[in-house]
Amino acid sequence: MRLTQSLFALALIAGCRTPAGRTPASESTDTAAAAAADREMGGMGGMEADPHMSMTPTWPLAAGDSARARALVEQVRSGLARYRDVKVALADGYKEFLPNVKNQHVYHFTSWRHAVTARFSFDPAAPTALLYKEDSAGGMTLVGVMYTESPGASLDELNRRVPLSIAHWHEHVNWCLPPRDALSRWRDSSGGRPVFGPLGPIATKAACDSAGGRFLPRVFGWMVHVNAFAGDDPKVIWAVEEHDAHMKM
């Protein structure tokens, strides 16, 4: 997927607001689809069997991998601790992704500038997204960061950024979306399941064409989470989602 197509997919389902404006708002059908993606990430126990999620394989541990991973965690903790205050993140240009979706497992605050530069270089001090969890008082607690890479990146390229023996890069794949002129069809269901989106059963272009939808073989590109502020357990630090460290990989 070209960069412009990937950014369009993000823009299709995203919006921005500040935490001070955390008031109920009506969800668009596109935002509801993105919320489904969040539920997918939080509720799937065996994502390797999910037709809408692709994970990198676990490579054998190579010399230097553990040291590289530890160094990255330390860089995140020492260089990005200022973002424990979400107001600092907002001042630095991070915007809340899916602002109208409530009760997310993990809230992503995204820098589009960093998302673009990440396609060409890797800077641990400039993650594409900061990851927060909402606390009992409605505030935001920093748990980690997310780095991204181009959808066409090779396993070698991903491994050079974050070792595949330690972390699991993931990407969202095989989405069938409603036609652009019929977004109300996000509400279509069959047998109690959505027809379209990451919780729907459609995972091939042929099936999507038959349903009258638009097929996206990839959405967003490669992503990896580093939950450096969530604890010291490597299973938590390198989990796809911090809240689900027991997830089978």
Disulfide bonds with the S-S distance in Angstrom:
Cys176-Cys208 2.12
